[in-house]
């Protein structure tokens, strides 16, 4: 339960300014499924006809095999599907809460090696549900939405396995933020990305956190100041995406990458992911110190030694279960 415990601890340590402003303390049950603000102020989300749907989101515990093929990474990859296309897969509070729970689900499972986040319909995600952001909903409810969204993005970053965004369509505002927060992002050539909040008087400040860490500052600010979309090729050029492929190859290429990751040692990949993000904001000397310590720790892992022995013995490594 170490990974889940660590992720839940992160959730508990969210800075206070995300939870409350100069107003009164937030109500009991804050940021939980079925809280008073959520239950009393929004209509239930449509229940899409997708297996194992949960409040607008469906999760499968394995990658589906292609017709006639074998699911070689069954039980090793999680597939989280935003499945409310009628509402453009808006990141409503219910959607965010369900996504949060799905990211935490089986985080400690040794079989889980990679997570893929995809969506149904022509829009990957249009961002927050603006009907939840009206003044009638109140400041506390607004704070709950943005805190939950921030938690989801941080959970992706701190999850022990790589998280891949598989994007086919438009990703705007918090939807663009979700793509930028994932470790790897594969998109079809029909996809586009934007932070258009400024056009409706709501600057995309929280999407800017992830966007500003994924693309050069001047690119991020042009997107934020103008709200104009960029193409998948532009997003690739600027670092928002890992790869762009034709629409008909999107699933195949995403699954190829997922299978590759799933075939590797989970402890080694988890250690590497954590250190990569830990060293990024550090000065060069500190970054090398942290990375050097991690290399030593990596060598102390069972799989670290197994990989070296397998290379010397010219055989395939047998990773720990």
Beta strands, then each sheet from edge to edge (+ up, - down):
strand 1: 53-54
strand 2: 57-60
strand 3: 77-82
strand 4: 114-119
strand 5: 123-125
strand 6: 162-167
strand 7: 170-172
strand 8: 184-188
strand 9: 192-194
strand 10: 230-231
strand 11: 243-245
sheet 1: 1+ 2- 3+ 4+ 6+ 8+ 11+
sheet 2: 5+ 7+ 9+ 10-
end
